Amino acid sequence: MLPNYVWLFTTVNQTQKMKVKIDTKEKFHVITVMESTLTDNIAAEISEIAQKFLTEQIKNVVLSLTNTDTIDSEEAARSLVLLQHLFYDNNASFVICNIQPNSEEMLEKLELLEVMNVTPSESEAWDIVQMEEIERELLDDEEG
C-alpha cells in the first residue's frame, strides 16, 4: 500500500528544483505544488510526475495550486492544458483545484480557464473525478 503522502524534492546537480507533495487517495493522486510561482521548468516537472501515474492502477490526478500565487509564463499555463488533454486521451481525469487569484487571472487573460477542468476546492475535484469515472464506465458498457 502506498503511503498517505510523499514529499518529493527533485534535484539536479544537488540543487533543489521543485517541491511537491503527493497524496494518494482511493481514486486519485493529489499533487500539491509547494512553490509560489509556476515556471516553465516546474510545469514540465509536474507533467513528468503526473504522466507516470497513467501507467498505474490509480490514474487520475488532482493538481492543487493552493501554494502557487502566480504562473509566470504562457508556456507554463499551456503545458497544464496539454497535460489535461493527455489524461483525457488516456481515459483518466486531470483536475486543477485551489487556483489562487493571480494565477486564475493569468489563465483567464490567456483564455485557457474555460478549457481547463478547474474547481475551487479539492472536495469538488473529487466529485468531478467520481463523475468522470462513472461516465467512462457507462460509455464502456454502451460500447461493449
Stockholm file with secondary structure:
# STOCKHOLM 1.0

chainA/1-144         MLPNYVWLFTTVNQTQKMKVKIDTKEKFHVITVMESTLTDNIAAEISEIAQKFLTEQIKNVVLSLTNTDTIDSEEAARSLVLLQHLFYDNNASFVICNIQPNSEEMLEKLELLEVMNVTPSESEAWDIVQMEEIERELLDDEEG
#=GR chainA/1-144 SS CCCSEEEEEEEETTEEEEEEEEEECSSEEEEEECCSEECHHHHHHHHHHHHHHTTSSCCEEEEECTTCCEECCHHHHHHHHHHHHHHHHTTCCEEEECCCHHHHHHHHHTTCGGGSCEESSHHHHHHHHHHHHHHHHHHHHHHC
#=GC SS_cons         CCCSEEEEEEEETTEEEEEEEEEECSSEEEEEECCSEECHHHHHHHHHHHHHHTTSSCCEEEEECTTCCEECCHHHHHHHHHHHHHHHHTTCCEEEECCCHHHHHHHHHTTCGGGSCEESSHHHHHHHHHHHHHHHHHHHHHHC
//
